């Protein structure tokens, strides 16, 4: 089959690789119809992880079941399904507690597994024609047949639940004021989720004009951090108090305010200053224990200078960690079907799989309006 394969930093290629096969009675094989490029993929693409050449990328996957293992009981050939980026067993201590992003079974020695991602287990990615899904009864979310809502439903694999998770970590509720740092796909989903949850005022902090314009379109207040300290800009619009809640949708590759270099802890520290005393911080933005491209030796080991004293002084609380997609994906699916949510507003490009190398390059450079790319191994679906 054709698949997007990592070759070296800043280069992927579409190559022929071995087809996946049923390896366990509870596996299914999915013919992929839509698979999205994630900002997290760029960490590997840029050589900022320990990813080795040959890894097949892709953890945001949707398609049609083509083959089922003998132990599968709730799924059939022809079912349309979307898979959480988390690979989870459904029966370990964490899965039973709903913490499927931290499954203790699928990636021995590590809490959590994912498709097509370094250190997240032996699971090939779905930027390919076929995908093997383990523990399929648990991991597949059924969708209505056909191709309606395709660009909305593929976002249930990761960014829509992850943005929502950021709001859950910060306990965003009706009437809150919220600052979301980052207006990439996850940041836009966090701002959108805050509004869906009833926030009265949502600030969206970024520097890319297209992203800030998109945030404004959904009702958020754009804050360009190159035009002044974002915390101060937000305080000026909240009576000097700051916001009730804050979400970090940027992670460890955060940019300095003049956008001239990286400052890995700048968003965390900005949130501490932005959010009022006793406010809550949600951090779904990715932080890693090892970053070979970090700007200093401490950051290379995942050790950041965070203003914990200021956070303590303000009595703030912080929630962190990757999203437990299954905690949210069924409810968000039903909101899409009911017309209450349309997350596909973030999708800027729908392309055939063969154009993945160019799409990665343009998405990485944030050019030509590339905000979210969906690849279609099935050319008929590509716009």
Helices and strands as residue ranges (DSSP letters): E 2-8, E 11-16, E 28-37, H 39-45, E 61-68, E 80-83, E 86-87, H 93-96, G 100-102, E 113-114, E 130-133, H 136-139, E 140-143, H 150-153, G 154-157, H 159-169, E 177-181, H 185-196, E 201-206, H 209-217, E 221-224, G 225-227, H 230-236, E 243-248, H 266-274, E 275-283, H 297-300, H 308-314, E 317-320, G 325-327, H 329-337, G 343-346, E 349-352, G 353-355, H 356-365, E 373-376, G 379-381
